[in-house]
Amino acid sequence: MGNATMEQRGRQDAFLSMLHGRTVVLDGISGVIRYEPSRITHEPDAEGRDHPEYQWVRDQVGDDWTTDLTQSRSILRRIANELGIDFPD
């Protein structure tokens, strides 16, 4: 999530840890947020993989896929708001 001071990084890590494992819907596709220190992803769950949009993209790329949210502050902010979690600025 960009360059940050140690204090900001600590708040960001705490925030991302709160998102890890949460089920959210992005563009109609249900999935789970996964957080690793260098990457944040939305991995479609069984319901999400059945969604027509997921199936369409899967047909295009020829495999299962995830959404990388690592640089997507606006999406992460929206997810935080939907879950009632304070987004670190």
Secondary structure, DSSP 8 states (H G I E B T S, - for coil): --S--HHHHHHHHHHHHHHTT-EEEETTEEEEEEEETTEEEEEE-HHHHTSHHHHHHHHHHTS---EE-TT-HHHHHHHHHHHT-----
